[in-house]
């Protein structure tokens, strides 16, 4: 999910907002969807990936990357301690730290 409508490569506005149920039982509205490019540097050079069907929401101050979306792309997402590693095609795509 993203708050940045202008970053989409092919934004499509929903006729009616879609209700999104969050894991804390809150609901937010998505106003459209689109494809968004993400750039990461896992330590051995810049990697670019395009995520499709990314929902546009107004209620976030930051983007939220879905583990499910990454696994749909064929990535393996591994959490260990406070670290998160994303692997695709046997190559590390990104390393992150849970905050």
N, C-alpha and C positions, 0 to 999 in steps of 0.2 A: 504494500500500500504506500501511496505517496501523497504528499501535500502539494507537490509541484506540478501543476497541470501543464505548464509551458514546456516541461522537459520531455513530454511524450512525443514520439515520432509519428503517431497516428491516433491522436485522441478522439474518442467516441463518447459523446455525452448521452447519458441515459435519459429517456423520456421522463421516467420517474425514478427518484433516488432508490437505490437498493439498500436494504437493511443488512448490516454486518454485525453478527453476534461475536463478541470478544470473549476470551477465556475467563474474564472476571465477571461475566454475566451482564456487562454493559453492552449497549448497542450504539453504533454510529452509522452514518449514512455515506454511501459511495455515490458519487455524482457522475461517474463515467469510468472509462478504462482506456488503456493504451499500452504501447510498447515503450519500454524505457531501457536505455543502456546503462550498465554499471561497469565501473572501472575499478580494478583492484591490483595491488602490487604484493604478491605473496612472498617477495624477496628475490625472485629471479627474473623480474621484468613485468611490465604492465600486461594485464589480461583484460580483455573486453568481452562482455556477454550481454545479450539483449534478452530481457524478460518480457513476455507478452501477457496480456490480460491483467496488467497491474491496475489495481483499483485506485481511483482518485478520491481522497477524503479531505475534508477541511479541518477535522479535529486533531490532526497530528502536527507537531512542530518539527518532527524528523520523519524520515522514511522508515518503513518497517519491512524487512526482508523475511519472506515466508520460507521456512524450512521445507514445507510441502512444495512450494514453487521450485525450489532448487532441486529437490529429488525428482520432480517431474521432468526436469532437464537432464536427468541422468547423473546428477551429482550425489555424492555421499557426504553427509554432514555429520561430523563427529564432535561431540562435546566431551571434554575431559578437564575436570577442575573448573577453572575460570576461562579456559581456552576453547575456541571453536575453530575447526578446520573444515574447509570445503574442498572436496576432491572430485575432479571430473576427468574421465579418460586417463586414469592413473596419474594425474598431475594435480598438484596443489593449486587451487584456484585462488584461495584466500585464507588468511589466518586472521582471527579476531579474538578479542577479549571481551568477555561478558561483563557488563557494568551494572 
